[in-house]
Amino acid sequence: MNTAKRIYNVLFISVFATMLGLGIVSPLLPIYAENLGATGIWLGIIFSAFALSRSVFMPIIGRISDRRGRKWIILIGMLAYAVLSLAYIIVESVYSLTAVRFAHGLASAMVVPIAMAYVADFSEKGKEGSHMGNFSISMFLGMGVGPLLGGILNDTFGLDSVFYVMAALSAFATLLVGISLPETKRGKFTVSEERTVPLREIFRLPVMRGVMVFSFISALGRGGLMVFIPVFGPFIAISPTEVGIVLSANTFLMALLQVPAGKITDSGNKIALIVVGSAIAALAIAIVPFSGSFLPLLVITSLVGIGGAIQQPAIMALTVDAGRTIGMGTSMGAYNTVFGIGMIIAPLMGGVFMDYIGIDAVFYASGAISLFGTLIFAAMMQRSARRAGRGDTPGSG
């Protein structure tokens, strides 16, 4: 097996195990927080703490990885995942839970975007969509299996078992990376000659500006879905296991459709795919309150997954394109940072809507914001194409 293939396989398995561990807790954390006395606004704060630390540290960590190598950063992050998984068991208040989530976000900043940059180093020009789409399966499959497994573990063995399994999966991923992943640091194993640039260069690159605006508003609109679906579940009398199935269906579909969507991305119009996929997801989110029972909710969240699967390889392909100019770690860090900022604001905004208007308003607002963001992105990219003096859309073909 050649070195590039071995790196890909190790990262795929490791990120899958890590995201599986993270996904296990996703349908249960809102309920866990409510048992500690969290209001809707506190739910938003707890979830936003994770995104806040990711957003603060990702650009810094991404640039360090471009200059100093990637393996050691991923290794520390995965080890922290394992330790912090056990910390959830001993929290006794919303304050300590928020602190654990903040630390967990820092660990996340050291794993997923750096692994994505690692894989992007090997992406052939013209095949970014399929390559990154294939790798994204590890994340979506892990997050898809996780909620279902978490609901079953909670219903069968109790909540603590969820955190123990989460820790075991992260420990396995740490061991695998430590043993099998080579370093990218120059002089050891060089995959490309990265060029780090001043941060202001990120904002001067039209494609990267579009990516960041879309990622921010997309996260702002969709960021509350994983938080408030578990809270919405009891209103339509569905169990934690059924909530896990609903959340899993969303991400399972994203995982299963990554390969065909990636191939379409490489030969199609990336901007059109992003717009169509995002619009489908936005409209589906807005009709969540009309579900009324388990099966309709399952269908609606599946549509969100299909929309996400259509747009995800295309947005990642644009990010890889930009990374060839500004550095892969830098571009992935910027993408994930602005997405994280949206994820900070979304739960807080959703918590306010929930406390002062009602749970239904969370989904109406989220769908409207996502659709609005889609329109802004389309307008930005069209204007960028006109300025470049081209008749096609940037990122197409």
Order of alpha helices (4+ residues) and beta strands (2+ residues): alpha-alpha-alpha-alpha-alpha-alpha-alpha-alpha-alpha-alpha-alpha-alpha-alpha-alpha-alpha-alpha-alpha
